[in-house]
Amino acid sequence: MKILVTISRIFVGVLFIISGLIKLNDPLGFSYKLQEYFSAEVLNIPFLEPYALGISIFVVVFEVVLGVFLLIGYKPKFTIWSLLGMIVFFTFLTFYSAYFDKVKDCGCFGDALKLTPWESFTKDVVLLFFILILFFGKKYVNPIFSKFPLTIVALLGFVLSLWFGYHVLMHLPSVDFRAYAIGKNIKEGMEIPEDAPKPILEYSWKFNVNGKEEIIVTDGSYPSVEGEFVGVETKMIQEGYAPPVVDFSIESDEEDLTEHFLTEHNLLVVVSYSLEKIERGGAIKLKALQERARDNGYEIIGLTASGEDAKQRVKEDYGIDFDWYLCDEKALKTVVRSNPGVLELNSGTVMQKVHWNDIESLKF
């Protein structure tokens, strides 16, 4: 039992730290995932959506801290009970998502590793197994230091986790796992290779044949049946290839300008998924950025999901005159974790990307 507890302690502790740090690297991204869980279509607790960011920071910091506590043996009873409570909750959540097909990606490892709902549930079941070993063998979870250094290490783990979360919120994720990272080409990310796997669907055709319901399953072709057609249901057997970049566009009221702008050199793109929620401190910096960009031969545009009234109001309030184009809100939240954020594009390749706090660091 002592050996099993030691193995479980290392496995669970390391996995909680890794999982927590990946999400702590991008707490805004995890908060968007929590908003998806809180929505009326999933758990139907929308009153929690405004608090998603605060909850996400608490959860991921707690996850990292519990991993550290477990490895060093700090307050083992509290740590193991907390681990058990957390894993039971997330096992329920991932099962609910998988069984009812509510959320396609649990966000357990952020954008670093995408897991299907059933993969997420399986991962949580495995973790639950190891945490139960710790629960029943908690007498073998002993501190690895004396009391004073143990407290110092535990406190350092907590403080450093909080600092890291604050740092990435005030700037950008330290490691960008998304398709809009510096060096990535957005245009190439939208392409689907010719030999890419196609989705496999199963079609269940319902017919009324001589007063009896008959179901015929095909891969899509319409069956030859002498009877009255009632309806058809489709089931996804295997998903096809999904490009890294989806729903990204640069559109005006009249046309789609995505292709045009993704071939432009020296293009500066200001991203604000919602102009109604734009950070005032960042918006104030846009006028100076606009002038500096143009002085250095750059074209500057804006991308938002907001309507014309919001676009006009921001132009008037902050003294800017560059054009705002339309893009999907979810895509813009993925492009940059800042409102506003700024990208430099060269033929669709991301050359620079900054949080509004770091606009002055852009190099032209």
C-alpha positions as CSV (number, residue, x, y, z in Angstrom):
1,M,0.0,0.0,0.0
2,K,2.8,2.4,0.8
3,I,4.3,1.8,-2.7
4,L,0.9,2.4,-4.3
5,V,0.4,5.6,-2.3
6,T,3.9,6.9,-3.3
7,I,3.2,6.2,-7.0
8,S,-0.2,7.7,-6.8
9,R,1.1,10.7,-5.0
10,I,3.7,11.5,-7.7
11,F,1.4,10.8,-10.6
12,V,-1.5,12.9,-9.2
13,G,0.7,15.7,-8.0
14,V,2.6,16.1,-11.2
15,L,-0.5,15.8,-13.4
16,F,-2.4,18.4,-11.3
17,I,0.5,20.8,-11.5
18,I,1.0,20.4,-15.3
19,S,-2.8,20.7,-16.0
20,G,-3.1,23.7,-13.7
21,L,-0.1,25.5,-15.1
22,I,-1.3,25.0,-18.7
23,K,-4.7,26.6,-17.8
24,L,-3.0,29.2,-15.6
25,N,-0.9,30.2,-18.6
26,D,-4.3,31.2,-20.3
27,P,-6.9,31.9,-17.6
28,L,-9.0,33.9,-20.0
29,G,-9.3,30.9,-22.3
30,F,-10.3,28.7,-19.4
31,S,-12.9,31.3,-18.4
32,Y,-14.4,31.2,-21.9
33,K,-14.7,27.4,-21.5
34,L,-16.4,27.9,-18.1
35,Q,-18.9,30.3,-19.7
36,E,-19.7,27.6,-22.1
37,Y,-20.4,25.2,-19.3
38,F,-22.5,27.8,-17.4
39,S,-24.6,28.6,-20.5
40,A,-28.3,27.7,-20.7
41,E,-27.5,25.0,-23.3
42,V,-25.2,23.0,-20.9
43,L,-25.6,23.4,-17.1
44,N,-28.2,26.2,-17.3
45,I,-26.5,28.4,-14.6
46,P,-26.0,31.6,-16.6
47,F,-25.9,33.8,-13.5
48,L,-22.3,32.5,-13.0
49,E,-21.1,33.7,-16.4
50,P,-20.0,37.2,-15.2
51,Y,-17.9,35.5,-12.6
52,A,-16.2,33.0,-15.0
53,L,-12.8,34.7,-14.9
54,G,-12.6,34.9,-11.1
55,I,-13.7,31.3,-10.8
56,S,-11.2,30.2,-13.5
57,I,-8.3,31.8,-11.6
58,F,-9.4,30.3,-8.3
59,V,-9.8,26.8,-9.8
60,V,-6.5,26.7,-11.6
61,V,-4.5,28.2,-8.8
62,F,-6.1,25.8,-6.4
63,E,-5.3,22.9,-8.8
64,V,-1.6,23.9,-8.9
65,V,-1.4,24.4,-5.2
66,L,-3.0,21.1,-4.4
67,G,-0.4,19.4,-6.7
68,V,2.4,21.1,-4.8
69,F,0.8,20.3,-1.4
70,L,0.5,16.7,-2.3
71,L,4.1,16.3,-3.5
72,I,5.6,18.0,-0.4
73,G,3.1,16.4,2.0
74,Y,1.6,19.7,3.3
75,K,-1.7,19.3,5.2
76,P,-2.3,15.8,3.7
77,K,-5.9,15.4,5.1
78,F,-7.0,18.8,3.6
79,T,-5.1,18.2,0.4
80,I,-6.5,14.7,-0.3
81,W,-10.1,15.6,0.6
82,S,-9.8,18.7,-1.7
83,L,-8.4,16.5,-4.5
84,L,-11.2,14.0,-4.1
85,G,-13.9,16.7,-4.1
86,M,-12.4,18.4,-7.2
87,I,-12.1,15.1,-9.2
88,V,-15.6,13.9,-8.3
89,F,-17.0,17.2,-9.5
90,F,-15.0,17.2,-12.7
91,T,-15.7,13.5,-13.4
92,F,-19.4,14.3,-13.2
93,L,-18.9,17.4,-15.4
94,T,-17.0,15.5,-18.1
95,F,-19.5,12.6,-18.0
96,Y,-22.4,15.0,-18.4
97,S,-20.6,16.7,-21.4
98,A,-19.8,13.4,-23.0
99,Y,-23.1,11.6,-22.5
100,F,-25.3,14.5,-23.6
101,D,-22.7,15.8,-26.2
102,K,-22.8,19.3,-24.7
103,V,-19.2,20.5,-24.8
104,K,-16.7,19.3,-27.5
105,D,-13.6,20.0,-25.5
106,C,-13.4,20.1,-21.7
107,G,-10.4,22.5,-21.7
108,C,-8.6,20.3,-19.2
109,F,-5.2,21.0,-20.8
110,G,-6.2,24.3,-22.5
111,D,-5.2,24.6,-26.1
112,A,-2.0,22.5,-25.5
113,L,-3.9,19.1,-25.8
114,K,-7.4,18.7,-27.1
115,L,-9.4,15.9,-25.6
116,T,-12.7,14.5,-26.7
117,P,-15.5,14.5,-24.1
118,W,-15.1,10.7,-23.5
119,E,-11.3,11.0,-23.4
120,S,-11.7,13.7,-20.7
121,F,-14.1,11.5,-18.7
122,T,-11.7,8.5,-19.0
123,K,-8.8,10.7,-17.8
124,D,-10.9,11.8,-14.8
125,V,-11.9,8.2,-13.9
126,V,-8.2,7.2,-13.9
127,L,-7.3,10.2,-11.7
128,L,-10.2,9.3,-9.4
129,F,-8.8,5.8,-9.0
130,F,-5.4,7.1,-8.0
131,I,-6.9,9.7,-5.6
132,L,-9.0,7.0,-3.9
133,I,-5.7,5.1,-3.3
134,L,-4.4,8.3,-1.6
135,F,-7.6,8.6,0.3
136,F,-7.5,5.1,1.8
137,G,-3.7,5.3,2.3
138,K,-3.4,8.9,3.5
139,K,-1.5,7.8,6.6
140,Y,1.4,7.1,4.3
141,V,1.4,10.7,2.9
142,N,4.0,12.3,5.1
143,P,5.8,15.7,4.8
144,I,9.2,15.7,3.0
145,F,10.5,18.7,5.0
146,S,10.3,19.9,8.6
147,K,7.5,22.2,9.5
148,F,9.1,25.6,8.7
149,P,10.6,24.9,5.2
150,L,7.4,22.9,4.4
151,T,5.3,26.0,5.1
152,I,7.7,28.2,3.1
153,V,7.5,25.9,0.0
154,A,3.7,25.7,0.3
155,L,3.4,29.5,0.5
156,L,5.8,30.0,-2.4
157,G,3.7,27.7,-4.5
158,F,0.6,29.7,-3.8
159,V,2.3,33.1,-4.3
160,L,4.0,32.2,-7.5
161,S,0.8,30.7,-8.9
162,L,-1.1,33.9,-8.2
163,W,1.7,36.1,-9.7
164,F,1.9,34.0,-12.9
165,G,-1.9,34.2,-13.3
166,Y,-1.8,38.0,-12.8
167,H,1.2,38.3,-15.2
168,V,-0.4,36.6,-18.2
169,L,-3.7,38.5,-17.6
170,M,-1.8,41.8,-17.8
171,H,0.2,40.7,-20.8
172,L,-0.4,37.6,-22.9
173,P,0.0,33.8,-22.3
174,S,3.7,33.0,-21.9
175,V,3.3,30.1,-24.3
176,D,0.8,30.4,-27.2
177,F,-0.6,27.1,-28.3
178,R,-3.2,28.5,-30.7
179,A,-3.2,28.8,-34.4
180,Y,-2.6,32.6,-34.2
181,A,0.7,32.4,-32.4
182,I,3.7,34.4,-33.6
183,G,5.1,32.7,-36.7
184,K,1.8,31.0,-37.7
185,N,0.2,31.8,-41.1
186,I,-3.5,32.4,-40.7
187,K,-4.2,31.8,-44.4
188,E,-2.5,28.4,-44.3
189,G,-4.3,27.5,-41.1
190,M,-7.6,27.9,-42.9
191,E,-6.7,25.4,-45.7
192,I,-7.9,21.8,-45.8
193,P,-5.4,19.4,-47.5
194,E,-6.8,17.4,-50.4
195,D,-6.0,14.1,-48.7
196,A,-7.5,15.2,-45.4
197,P,-9.9,12.6,-43.7
198,K,-13.5,13.2,-44.6
199,P,-16.3,12.9,-41.9
200,I,-18.0,9.6,-41.8
201,L,-21.8,9.8,-41.2
202,E,-24.4,7.1,-40.6
203,Y,-27.9,7.8,-42.0
204,S,-30.9,6.1,-40.5
205,W,-33.9,6.3,-43.0
206,K,-37.4,5.8,-41.6
207,F,-40.1,4.5,-43.9
208,N,-43.7,3.5,-43.5
209,V,-44.0,0.1,-45.3
210,N,-47.5,-1.4,-45.2
211,G,-48.3,0.3,-42.0
212,K,-45.1,-0.7,-40.2
213,E,-42.1,1.5,-39.5
214,E,-38.9,0.3,-41.2
215,I,-35.4,1.8,-40.6
216,I,-32.7,1.4,-43.1
217,V,-29.1,2.4,-42.3
218,T,-26.8,3.7,-45.1
219,D,-23.7,5.8,-45.5
220,G,-25.7,8.6,-47.1
221,S,-27.3,7.1,-50.3
222,Y,-31.1,7.1,-50.5
223,P,-32.3,3.6,-50.1
224,S,-34.6,1.9,-52.6
225,V,-37.7,1.2,-50.5
226,E,-41.4,0.8,-51.6
227,G,-42.9,2.8,-48.8
228,E,-43.7,6.3,-47.5
229,F,-40.6,8.3,-46.4
230,V,-41.0,9.4,-42.8
231,G,-37.7,11.0,-41.9
232,V,-33.9,10.6,-41.6
233,E,-31.5,10.9,-38.6
234,T,-27.7,11.3,-39.0
235,K,-25.0,10.1,-36.6
236,M,-21.4,11.1,-36.6
237,I,-19.2,8.0,-36.7
238,Q,-15.9,9.7,-37.3
239,E,-15.2,13.4,-37.5
240,G,-13.2,14.7,-40.5
241,Y,-10.2,17.0,-40.6
242,A,-10.8,20.3,-38.9
243,P,-8.4,23.1,-39.9
244,P,-6.6,25.0,-37.1
245,V,-8.2,28.3,-38.1
246,V,-12.0,28.4,-38.3
247,D,-14.6,31.2,-38.5
248,F,-11.9,33.8,-39.1
249,S,-12.9,36.5,-41.6
250,I,-12.4,40.2,-42.4
251,E,-15.7,41.5,-43.7
252,S,-17.2,44.8,-44.5
253,D,-21.0,45.4,-45.0
254,E,-20.5,44.8,-48.7
255,E,-17.9,42.1,-49.2
256,D,-15.5,39.5,-47.7
257,L,-12.0,41.0,-47.6
258,T,-10.3,38.2,-45.9
259,E,-8.2,37.1,-48.9
260,H,-7.2,40.7,-49.7
261,F,-5.9,41.5,-46.2
262,L,-4.2,38.2,-45.7
263,T,-2.0,39.0,-48.7
264,E,-1.1,42.5,-47.5
265,H,2.4,43.4,-46.2
266,N,2.9,45.6,-43.2
267,L,-0.6,45.3,-41.8
268,L,-1.5,46.2,-38.3
269,V,-4.7,44.6,-36.9
270,V,-6.4,45.9,-33.8
271,V,-8.6,43.2,-32.3
272,S,-11.6,43.9,-30.0
273,Y,-14.1,41.1,-29.8
274,S,-16.5,43.6,-28.2
275,L,-16.2,47.3,-28.5
276,E,-18.8,47.7,-25.8
277,K,-16.4,45.9,-23.4
278,I,-13.2,47.4,-24.7
279,E,-10.7,48.3,-21.9
280,R,-10.6,52.1,-21.7
281,G,-6.8,52.1,-21.0
282,G,-6.2,50.2,-24.2
283,A,-8.6,52.2,-26.3
284,I,-6.8,55.4,-25.3
285,K,-3.6,54.1,-26.8
286,L,-5.1,53.5,-30.2
287,K,-4.8,57.0,-31.5
288,A,-1.0,57.1,-30.9
289,L,-0.7,53.6,-32.3
290,Q,-2.6,54.7,-35.4
291,E,-0.3,57.6,-36.1
292,R,2.9,55.7,-35.3
293,A,1.8,52.8,-37.6
294,R,1.1,55.1,-40.5
295,D,4.3,57.1,-40.0
296,N,6.1,53.8,-40.5
297,G,4.2,52.8,-43.7
298,Y,1.8,50.4,-42.1
299,E,-1.9,50.1,-42.9
300,I,-4.0,49.7,-39.7
301,I,-7.5,48.2,-39.5
302,G,-9.8,47.0,-36.7
303,L,-11.5,43.6,-36.2
304,T,-14.6,43.3,-34.0
305,A,-17.9,41.5,-33.7
306,S,-19.7,44.7,-32.6
307,G,-22.2,46.7,-34.7
308,E,-21.9,50.0,-36.5
309,D,-23.1,52.1,-33.6
310,A,-20.3,50.8,-31.4
311,K,-17.7,51.3,-34.1
312,Q,-18.7,54.9,-34.6
313,R,-18.9,55.6,-30.9
314,V,-15.3,54.2,-30.4
315,K,-14.0,56.3,-33.3
316,E,-15.5,59.5,-31.8
317,D,-14.6,58.8,-28.2
318,Y,-11.0,58.0,-28.8
319,G,-10.1,60.0,-31.9
320,I,-9.3,57.2,-34.3
321,D,-10.3,56.9,-37.9
322,F,-9.2,53.5,-39.1
323,D,-11.9,51.2,-40.4
324,W,-13.4,48.4,-38.3
325,Y,-14.3,45.1,-40.0
326,L,-16.4,42.2,-38.9
327,C,-15.3,38.9,-37.6
328,D,-16.9,36.2,-35.4
329,E,-16.6,36.9,-31.7
330,K,-15.4,33.5,-30.7
331,A,-12.7,33.6,-33.3
332,L,-11.5,37.0,-32.1
333,K,-11.3,35.7,-28.5
334,T,-9.1,33.0,-29.8
335,V,-6.8,35.3,-31.8
336,V,-5.6,37.4,-28.9
337,R,-6.4,37.2,-25.1
338,S,-6.8,41.0,-24.8
339,N,-9.5,43.6,-25.5
340,P,-8.0,45.3,-27.4
341,G,-5.0,43.4,-28.7
342,V,-2.8,44.1,-31.6
343,L,-1.3,41.9,-34.4
344,E,1.2,42.7,-37.1
345,L,0.5,40.6,-40.2
346,N,2.8,40.1,-43.2
347,S,1.0,38.1,-46.0
348,G,-1.1,36.4,-43.3
349,T,1.8,35.5,-41.1
350,V,1.7,36.8,-37.5
351,M,4.9,38.7,-37.0
352,Q,4.1,40.4,-33.6
353,K,1.2,40.1,-31.1
354,V,0.7,42.2,-28.0
355,H,-1.7,42.9,-25.1
356,W,-2.8,46.5,-25.0
357,N,-0.6,47.0,-22.0
358,D,2.4,46.3,-24.3
359,I,1.4,48.4,-27.3
360,E,4.5,50.6,-26.9
361,S,6.7,47.5,-27.3
362,L,5.6,47.0,-30.9
363,K,8.6,47.3,-33.3
364,F,8.2,48.9,-36.7
